[in-house]
């Protein structure tokens, strides 16, 4: 940690305008890191990646034209740059909160389809081999009669 600090602080001072731009632009990522209680820290990873992409066009613009404190002040004085940087972080939060429910819904749907296929196979087996294959409590819908459990369960 000490070595990291001894390298990062001087490097940050050498590229001070870029450090200021990313320091201000990446505030949503810092907040995500602070509020995320998950040990894997998936919120700052998701928000940070998209937030970094939102800051990058302005850093490239800074590097191409004039790498100075005045240029950073001009960039930070433009509402469009704030909207882009923080809007990208908002997209990251949307991904963080939106993707897990979508994936969970898809998995539930897939499992329900699998259950239906297995019930159809069970009905076909009972029709081919007789009701003794399914046990005593089998009904024609592919499941057990309500309120009754199979033997040994």
Beta strands, then each sheet from edge to edge (+ up, - down):
end
